[in-house]
Amino acid sequence: MKLDPIVISLLDTDLYKFNMDQVIFHKHTDLCGQYYFKCRNEGVVFTPEMVEEIKAQVDSLCSLRFKKDELDYLRSIRFIKNDYVEFLRLWHPIRDYVSISLDPDGTLHVVVDGPLFSAMQFEIYLLEIINEVYFRMSFDYDKLVASAKERLDAKIADFNSGRYTFGFAEFGCRRRLSREWEDVVVRRFASETKNCSGTSNVYLAKKYDLRPIGTYAHEYVQMYQGIDEIPLSYTNHFAMQDWYDEYRGDNGTALTDTLTTELFLLDFNRSMVNNYNGVRHDSGDPYKWGEMMIEHYKSYGVDPRTKLLLFSDSLNFDKAQALYDYFKDKARVSFGIGTFCSNDTCEQPLNIVIKLQYVNGAPVAKISDAPGKSMCQDEEYLHYLKNSVAFRLERQRGMKS
């Protein structure tokens, strides 16, 4: 089966890829990175035919360049700077940075290896390609779309009936059923409800005149582990400081769980509390996390009702509504909802990721608030990183006792 091109624009990615890349472009062009693919589902088998199609789609991706109207759109986003847009005029995905192979048991391997400012951009494009190839070549695609449409109709009806009252952004790029289906989802949520505040997909934000939404991901904090001069347990501090230097309080929602939220709070001091407009949850118990953040704001004399709690961890609309009802009078509340919007069909969605694993040859890792989300190629390093985090936390507890 030969598919039409899946990625047709270099804007067809999450906004935070440009946000993070701009910081790297201005501050850390000397960093090189390696990203590794993983499918977390049990029993998923990729075929040689799928791999050949994935390779062909990556070839097509690497033929793309930014168009003038796309660059002009990026320039119109208030915190994207002109020199970075001029860099993107020259930039394009380089095929040599991506290697793709298949084990005899059907395990897919994808590795991206190159300068970090370039390697990091592949993540969303590759996940979009892999996901769509898998679903189009494994199932009756028309049946999938029919089931997805039925579920989308019901969701829109539930918003319009008042069952759901929260606002959310569509975060569905990476695990969408297809490019065309995500387009339908974003268009319909934006035009048929009053609850969709925007989308992380820059291409669709431009197409439908919506707000592009996103700040940074775990990889942004992880990359500081590869800088020799930075102590491992202080990477949140340096990541947030660089982010503030770049954006000066604009574009300011901090991700808390790269090295556990408990460690993050040691660096989320009065200055950072004031500099950032809110925080994002992506692992662990969302209710405990929200209460922890509210108490942290109060400890600095800040009214948490002026700060954003953005929830984005494997949400569906019922979970989001329950969280909204619980926190709506305690803080500003919003949601980033991905797979439940863009790939809710009669078949189980893939839980696929492409994670940063090395920076300048040194291993890096995430230690989230949910242990199952950790991914590291080097177990010895992961043990060392956990000990570094634990040492700083224990020292802090000792200082308070």
TORNU-41650 format. One record per residue (C-alpha): residue number from 1; residue in one letter; x, z, y. Coordinates in steps of 0.001 Angstrom, whole numbers, plus 524288, in hexadecimal, padded with zeros to 5 digits. Example, Ala and Ser with C-alpha at 12.3 -4.5 7.8 and 13.67 -1.06 7.14 Angstrom:
BEGIN
(1 "A" (8300C 81E78 7EE6C)),
(2 "S" (83566 81BE4 7FBDC)),
REM end
This chain:
BEGIN
(1 "M" (80000 80000 80000)),
(2 "K" (80597 7FBBF 80D0C)),
(3 "L" (80074 803B7 81871)),
(4 "D" (7FF8B 80055 826BD)),
(5 "P" (80923 80786 82F90)),
(6 "I" (80596 815EB 83010)),
(7 "V" (80D0A 819BE 83C50)),
(8 "I" (80AD1 80F9B 846E7)),
(9 "S" (80F67 8174B 852B6)),
(10 "L" (81A7B 820F7 854EA)),
(11 "L" (81092 8293E 85C4E)),
(12 "D" (809A0 82B97 84F56)),
(13 "T" (80FB3 83909 84DB3)),
(14 "D" (80DDF 84714 85217)),
(15 "L" (81087 84A44 86054)),
(16 "Y" (819D3 8553B 85CD5)),
(17 "K" (82367 84B5B 85754)),
(18 "F" (82592 8463D 86519)),
(19 "N" (82590 853EF 86ADF)),
(20 "M" (83027 858CA 8618B)),
(21 "D" (837D0 84C33 8624D)),
(22 "Q" (83880 84D05 87117)),
(23 "V" (83F1A 85A62 87023)),
(24 "I" (848A8 85510 8660F)),
(25 "F" (84B58 84932 86E95)),
(26 "H" (84EAE 851C8 87A2A)),
(27 "K" (855D4 85CD1 8734A)),
(28 "H" (859CC 85A2B 86525)),
(29 "T" (85D36 84BE6 862C7)),
(30 "D" (868C6 8506A 85A84)),
(31 "L" (85FFD 85579 84F9C)),
(32 "C" (85DE0 84DDD 84305)),
(33 "G" (852EA 85114 83995)),
(34 "Q" (84E61 84EFA 82BAA)),
(35 "Y" (83FF8 84F5C 82822)),
(36 "Y" (83A86 85023 81A51)),
(37 "F" (82D1F 84C78 81516)),
(38 "K" (8252C 85557 80C39)),
(39 "C" (817BD 8541D 80614)),
(40 "R" (8123F 861B1 803BE)),
(41 "N" (8070F 85D25 7FB01)),
(42 "E" (808AD 85ED6 7EC64)),
(43 "G" (807E1 852C8 7E3C9)),
(44 "V" (808B1 8484A 7EE55)),
(45 "V" (80F6F 83C18 7E92B)),
(46 "F" (814AF 8310B 7F17E)),
(47 "T" (81665 823CD 7EB11)),
(48 "P" (8210A 8198B 7ECDC)),
(49 "E" (816D8 810E7 7F360)),
(50 "M" (813E5 81B96 7FD34)),
(51 "V" (82246 81D70 8001F)),
(52 "E" (8242C 80EF9 8028F)),
(53 "E" (818A6 80F17 80BE8)),
(54 "I" (81DED 81B2F 812CD)),
(55 "K" (82B09 81468 81489)),
(56 "A" (82468 80849 819F0)),
(57 "Q" (81C9A 8109E 8236D)),
(58 "V" (828FB 81770 82814)),
(59 "D" (82F23 80A18 82A33)),
(60 "S" (8235D 80688 8328C)),
(61 "L" (8244A 8136C 83A05)),
(62 "C" (8327F 810C0 83D4C)),
(63 "S" (82F07 803AC 8434F)),
(64 "L" (826B0 80A45 84DC0)),
(65 "R" (82ABC 80CA2 85BC6)),
(66 "F" (823D6 813D0 866CE)),
(67 "K" (81B85 80AD4 86F24)),
(68 "K" (81B20 80B99 87DED)),
(69 "D" (80D6F 8113B 87E66)),
(70 "E" (81154 81B88 87455)),
(71 "L" (81D27 81F9F 87C44)),
(72 "D" (814D7 81FFF 88882)),
(73 "Y" (80B3F 828D3 88174)),
(74 "L" (81601 8323D 87D51)),
(75 "R" (81AFA 8324D 88B3C)),
(76 "S" (80D5E 83635 88FD4)),
(77 "I" (80DE3 842DE 887E9)),
(78 "R" (811E5 84CA0 89242)),
(79 "F" (81CF4 85343 88AAB)),
(80 "I" (8230E 84701 884A9)),
(81 "K" (82E8C 84336 88D38)),
(82 "N" (8324D 835B2 8919E)),
(83 "D" (84024 835C3 88C2A)),
(84 "Y" (83AE6 8390E 87EA1)),
(85 "V" (830F8 82E07 87F86)),
(86 "E" (83BFF 824C2 88326)),
(87 "F" (84348 82964 87717)),
(88 "L" (8373C 8263A 86EDA)),
(89 "R" (83760 8188C 8749C)),
(90 "L" (84433 816C0 86D37)),
(91 "W" (84105 81F10 8613F)),
(92 "H" (83B34 81A5B 8547E)),
(93 "P" (83A84 81F86 8467C)),
(94 "I" (846A0 81B98 83EC4)),
(95 "R" (84433 81820 83088)),
(96 "D" (85194 81C81 82BDD)),
(97 "Y" (84E05 82AA6 82EDC)),
(98 "V" (84383 82AF8 82433)),
(99 "S" (845C0 82B0C 81582)),
(100 "I" (83A64 82A46 80BE6)),
(101 "S" (83AF8 82BB7 7FD1B)),
(102 "L" (83286 82F30 7F15F)),
(103 "D" (8356B 837A9 7E587)),
(104 "P" (830C8 83320 7D81F)),
(105 "D" (82655 83DDC 7D866)),
(106 "G" (8205D 83857 7E4DE)),
(107 "T" (82685 841E3 7EE78)),
(108 "L" (828A0 83B5C 7FB96)),
(109 "H" (8351C 83E19 8032A)),
(110 "V" (8367E 83AE5 81196)),
(111 "V" (8421A 83F17 819DA)),
(112 "V" (84442 83C57 82848)),
(113 "D" (85251 83E10 82CE5)),
(114 "G" (85707 83AF1 83A8B)),
(115 "P" (8588D 83FBA 84890)),
(116 "L" (84E32 84A19 84A5D)),
(117 "F" (8480E 84384 8562F)),
(118 "S" (84553 837C7 84D84)),
(119 "A" (843A0 83DB6 83FF7)),
(120 "M" (83919 84728 8447C)),
(121 "Q" (83048 83C13 848E6)),
(122 "F" (82EA6 836EF 83B08)),
(123 "E" (82716 842A3 835D7)),
(124 "I" (8194F 83F50 83A46)),
(125 "Y" (81AB6 830AE 8384B)),
(126 "L" (81F6A 832AB 82A50)),
(127 "L" (814C2 83C69 826F2)),
(128 "E" (80A7C 83311 82C4D)),
(129 "I" (81018 8281C 823F5)),
(130 "I" (811A3 83003 81770)),
(131 "N" (8040D 835E2 8184A)),
(132 "E" (7FCFE 82922 81AE1)),
(133 "V" (80472 821A5 81073)),
(134 "Y" (80160 82C34 8067B)),
(135 "F" (7F2C9 82C9D 8092B)),
(136 "R" (7F0D4 81DFF 80A65)),
(137 "M" (7F838 81B51 7FDBC)),
(138 "S" (7F317 826D1 7F5C1)),
(139 "F" (7E47C 82694 7F88B)),
(140 "D" (7D909 81E20 7FC75)),
(141 "Y" (7DB80 81E5E 80B1E)),
(142 "D" (7CDAF 81A4C 80ECB)),
(143 "K" (7C856 825B6 806DC)),
(144 "L" (7D19B 82F01 80DE0)),
(145 "V" (7CD32 82A12 81B29)),
(146 "A" (7BEE7 82B29 81766)),
(147 "S" (7C0A6 83967 81380)),
(148 "A" (7C89F 83C1D 81FC0)),
(149 "K" (7BE0D 835FB 82850)),
(150 "E" (7B379 83E38 82206)),
(151 "R" (7BB41 84A97 824A7)),
(152 "L" (7BE91 8467D 83290)),
(153 "D" (7B032 843F5 8356D)),
(154 "A" (7ACFC 851BF 830D4)),
(155 "K" (7B7CA 857DE 8391C)),
(156 "I" (7B352 850F8 8456A)),
(157 "A" (7A547 85515 842AE)),
(158 "D" (7A9C4 86332 84132)),
(159 "F" (7B06B 862E9 84E78)),
(160 "N" (7A494 85CFB 854FB)),
(161 "S" (79B42 866B0 84E8B)),
(162 "G" (7A334 8722D 853A0)),
(163 "R" (7A83D 876AB 8466B)),
(164 "Y" (7B615 874B8 84B83)),
(165 "T" (7B923 878BE 85980)),
(166 "F" (7C7F8 878C4 85A3B)),
(167 "G" (7D0E7 86EB2 86079)),
(168 "F" (7DBA9 8680B 858C8)),
(169 "A" (7E5D5 85D60 858DC)),
(170 "E" (7E756 85390 84DDD)),
(171 "F" (7F4B2 85581 84767)),
(172 "G" (7F30D 84C03 83C11)),
(173 "C" (7FE0E 841FB 83D06)),
(174 "R" (806CB 84657 83203)),
(175 "R" (7FCFD 8472B 826E9)),
(176 "R" (7F27A 83DC6 82B3F)),
(177 "L" (7EB51 83530 821AF)),
(178 "S" (7EF33 82938 82976)),
(179 "R" (7F220 8248B 83724)),
(180 "E" (7E4C3 81E5F 83867)),
(181 "W" (7DDB3 82A97 833BB)),
(182 "E" (7E4C1 833BC 83D1E)),
(183 "D" (7E0D3 82A56 847E5)),
(184 "V" (7D28E 82BA6 843EB)),
(185 "V" (7D37A 83A78 84316)),
(186 "V" (7D98C 83C35 8508B)),
(187 "R" (7D061 83280 85701)),
(188 "R" (7C438 838B3 8514D)),
(189 "F" (7C801 846E2 853B9)),
(190 "A" (7CB8C 8438F 861C4)),
(191 "S" (7BF7A 83B61 864AD)),
(192 "E" (7B504 84230 85C83)),
(193 "T" (7B85B 8508B 85EE1)),
(194 "K" (7BC97 858CE 86A77)),
(195 "N" (7C616 860BC 8623E)),
(196 "C" (7D1E3 857D6 8604F)),
(197 "S" (7DBCF 85AE9 86AEB)),
(198 "G" (7E592 85074 866E3)),
(199 "T" (7EE9C 84BE9 85C2A)),
(200 "S" (7FCD6 84D63 85865)),
(201 "N" (7FD3E 83EB7 855A1)),
(202 "V" (8030B 8387F 861C7)),
(203 "Y" (7FE60 82AC7 85E46)),
(204 "L" (7F045 82F48 85CD8)),
(205 "A" (7F114 837D7 868F9)),
(206 "K" (7F519 82BBE 870A0)),
(207 "K" (7EADC 82322 86A21)),
(208 "Y" (7DF7D 82C4B 86CC0)),
(209 "D" (7E433 83288 8796C)),
(210 "L" (7E551 83FF9 87333)),
(211 "R" (7EEB7 84AF7 875B6)),
(212 "P" (7FAED 84A15 86CF8)),
(213 "I" (7FD7A 857C4 867BE)),
(214 "G" (80988 85E4B 861FA)),
(215 "T" (815B7 86619 8653E)),
(216 "Y" (81FF8 86856 85A9C)),
(217 "A" (8214A 869FB 84BE4)),
(218 "H" (8296C 87279 842CE)),
(219 "E" (8344B 8685E 84255)),
(220 "Y" (836FA 86ABF 850B8)),
(221 "V" (83A5A 87910 84E6B)),
(222 "Q" (8411B 875EB 8418A)),
(223 "M" (84A96 86C87 847FA)),
(224 "Y" (850DA 877B7 84F6C)),
(225 "Q" (85559 87D52 84255)),
(226 "G" (85EBE 871E2 841A1)),
(227 "I" (86567 8756A 84E81)),
(228 "D" (87119 87DEE 84B0D)),
(229 "E" (87122 885C9 8579E)),
(230 "I" (86344 88AE8 855A8)),
(231 "P" (860CD 896DF 84CF6)),
(232 "L" (856A2 8934F 842C1)),
(233 "S" (84D04 89E09 84632)),
(234 "Y" (84D32 89A29 8549E)),
(235 "T" (84932 88BEE 85302)),
(236 "N" (83B7E 88E8A 85872)),
(237 "H" (841B9 893AA 864EB)),
(238 "F" (84A3D 887A5 8671C)),
(239 "A" (83F6C 87E3A 86322)),
(240 "M" (835BA 8842E 86CAB)),
(241 "Q" (83FE4 884DC 87772)),
(242 "D" (84352 87674 87610)),
(243 "W" (834D6 8731C 875AA)),
(244 "Y" (8325E 87A8F 88233)),
(245 "D" (83E37 8744C 888AD)),
(246 "E" (838A2 866F5 8852E)),
(247 "Y" (82A56 86916 88882)),
(248 "R" (82A66 8747A 89227)),
(249 "G" (81E0B 87AA9 88CCB)),
(250 "D" (816E3 86DD9 88AE9)),
(251 "N" (81406 869C5 87CE7)),
(252 "G" (81571 877F2 878B1)),
(253 "T" (80F5E 87C34 86BCA)),
(254 "A" (8194F 88342 86344)),
(255 "L" (81979 8825B 85466)),
(256 "T" (81B8E 88FEF 84EDC)),
(257 "D" (81E70 88F16 84055)),
(258 "T" (82AE8 8873E 83E1B)),
(259 "L" (8323B 893CF 83AD6)),
(260 "T" (82646 89CBD 839CB)),
(261 "T" (81DC1 8A0DF 84514)),
(262 "E" (8238B 8AE88 844C8)),
(263 "L" (830EB 8A91D 84851)),
(264 "F" (82B0E 89FB2 8523D)),
(265 "L" (82519 8AB02 859CB)),
(266 "L" (8329A 8B0EF 85C15)),
(267 "D" (835E8 8A4EF 86441)),
(268 "F" (8285E 8A2FE 86A06)),
(269 "N" (82BE1 8AC1C 87520)),
(270 "R" (82586 8AE09 88262)),
(271 "S" (82BBF 8A1BD 887C6)),
(272 "M" (82743 89952 87C5B)),
(273 "V" (819C2 89F71 87C1F)),
(274 "N" (8183B 89B4F 88A41)),
(275 "N" (81EA3 88DF5 8886A)),
(276 "Y" (81648 88992 87CEA)),
(277 "N" (807A9 88784 87DEB)),
(278 "G" (8054A 88B4D 86FCD)),
(279 "V" (8097F 88B74 86199)),
(280 "R" (80678 883B2 85545)),
(281 "H" (80355 88927 847CC)),
(282 "D" (8078B 8815C 83BD0)),
(283 "S" (808F4 88AF9 83078)),
(284 "G" (804BC 8984B 82BA5)),
(285 "D" (7F83F 89FCF 82E56)),
(286 "P" (7F2BF 89A22 83B0B)),
(287 "Y" (7EB13 8A668 83E67)),
(288 "K" (7F6D8 8AF72 83D14)),
(289 "W" (7FEF8 8A5A6 844AF)),
(290 "G" (7F508 8A4BA 84FA3)),
(291 "E" (7F3F7 8B371 850FF)),
(292 "M" (802D9 8B46F 850E3)),
(293 "M" (803E6 8AAA2 85BEF)),
(294 "I" (7F936 8B150 863E8)),
(295 "E" (8001F 8BE67 862BF)),
(296 "H" (80CFA 8B7FA 86681)),
(297 "Y" (80707 8B268 872ED)),
(298 "K" (80106 8BF7F 8763E)),
(299 "S" (80E2D 8C64A 87468)),
(300 "Y" (81320 8BE49 88001)),
(301 "G" (8070B 8C0DF 8881E)),
(302 "V" (80216 8B2F4 8864B)),
(303 "D" (7F390 8B089 88463)),
(304 "P" (7F2D5 8A913 87766)),
(305 "R" (7E67E 8A25E 87C4A)),
(306 "T" (7EF88 89A4F 88505)),
(307 "K" (7F7A5 895BA 87955)),
(308 "L" (7F4EE 88BA5 86ED0)),
(309 "L" (7F44A 88E76 86049)),
(310 "L" (7F550 88130 85994)),
(311 "F" (7F253 88161 84B03)),
(312 "S" (7F729 875FA 842A9)),
(313 "D" (7F92B 87AAD 834A0)),
(314 "S" (7F14A 872FF 82A6B)),
(315 "L" (7E489 874AF 831AF)),
(316 "N" (7D6F7 86FEC 82EE8)),
(317 "F" (7CBAB 87160 83867)),
(318 "D" (7C5E0 87D7E 83218)),
(319 "K" (7D2FD 88499 832E7)),
(320 "A" (7D4A1 8802F 840FB)),
(321 "Q" (7C70F 884D7 844C5)),
(322 "A" (7C976 89244 83EC2)),
(323 "L" (7D661 89386 8461A)),
(324 "Y" (7D006 88F09 852B3)),
(325 "D" (7C50B 898E2 8517F)),
(326 "Y" (7CEDC 8A3CA 84EF8)),
(327 "F" (7D87F 8A0B0 859F0)),
(328 "K" (7D078 899A8 86461)),
(329 "D" (7CEBD 8A5C2 86CC8)),
(330 "K" (7DCBD 8AA65 86ABE)),
(331 "A" (7E4A5 89E3B 86E61)),
(332 "R" (7E3B0 88FC1 8710C)),
(333 "V" (7E1CC 88977 863BC)),
(334 "S" (7E3CF 87B9E 85EE6)),
(335 "F" (7E6C2 87493 85241)),
(336 "G" (7EEF5 86964 84D1D)),
(337 "I" (7E815 86407 84113)),
(338 "G" (7EE97 85979 83902)),
(339 "T" (7EBB9 85598 82B03)),
(340 "F" (7DDC5 85AD7 82B5E)),
(341 "C" (7DB21 850F2 8361C)),
(342 "S" (7E333 84542 831C6)),
(343 "N" (7E2DA 845C2 822DC)),
(344 "D" (7D6C7 84D07 81E25)),
(345 "T" (7D1EC 84495 812E8)),
(346 "C" (7CD43 845AE 804D9)),
(347 "E" (7DB93 84680 80093)),
(348 "Q" (7E532 85187 802F4)),
(349 "P" (7EE52 84EAF 80E70)),
(350 "L" (7FCEB 84EAE 80CBD)),
(351 "N" (804A6 85A2E 811E9)),
(352 "I" (810DF 852B8 815B5)),
(353 "V" (81BA4 85692 81F21)),
(354 "I" (8289C 85182 82430)),
(355 "K" (830F4 85CF9 82879)),
(356 "L" (83DD3 85E59 82FAB)),
(357 "Q" (847BB 863C0 825E2)),
(358 "Y" (8553C 861A3 82BDD)),
(359 "V" (85A9D 86113 839B5)),
(360 "N" (8689D 85C5F 83B80)),
(361 "G" (86A82 85E56 82CE7)),
(362 "A" (86633 86C9A 82D12)),
(363 "P" (859B5 870C1 82618)),
(364 "V" (84DF6 87552 82DFF)),
(365 "A" (84130 87B60 82998)),
(366 "K" (83413 880E4 82D7B)),
(367 "I" (82FD5 88EA4 829A0)),
(368 "S" (82185 88E66 82D4B)),
(369 "D" (81733 89915 82C62)),
(370 "A" (812E8 892D0 81F80)),
(371 "P" (81E33 89224 815A4)),
(372 "G" (81897 88641 80EAC)),
(373 "K" (81B2B 87E00 81AAF)),
(374 "S" (829EC 87FEB 81A29)),
(375 "M" (8324C 87438 8167A)),
(376 "C" (8411F 8746B 8159D)),
(377 "Q" (84B0C 86C46 80E24)),
(378 "D" (854EC 8776F 80DE3)),
(379 "E" (8502A 8841A 80794)),
(380 "E" (85C99 88B6D 80B28)),
(381 "Y" (85A9C 8880C 81973)),
(382 "L" (84C2C 88BC8 818DC)),
(383 "H" (8501D 8992B 8138C)),
(384 "Y" (85A24 89AAC 81E76)),
(385 "L" (85037 896AA 828CF)),
(386 "K" (8462B 8A068 823BF)),
(387 "N" (85077 8AB22 82420)),
(388 "S" (853FB 8A787 83222)),
(389 "V" (845CB 8A880 8362D)),
(390 "A" (843E1 8B53F 82EC8)),
(391 "F" (8501F 8BB3D 834D7)),
(392 "R" (84B90 8B8A2 842B3)),
(393 "L" (83DE9 8BDAE 83FD3)),
(394 "E" (84317 8CA09 83964)),
(395 "R" (84C54 8CC80 844BE)),
(396 "Q" (8410C 8CB0A 84E45)),
(397 "R" (838AF 8D482 84685)),
(398 "G" (84406 8DE32 84669)),
(399 "M" (84530 8DD43 8552B)),
(400 "K" (836CC 8E0AE 8569F)),
(401 "S" (83717 8EC52 84D50)),
REM end
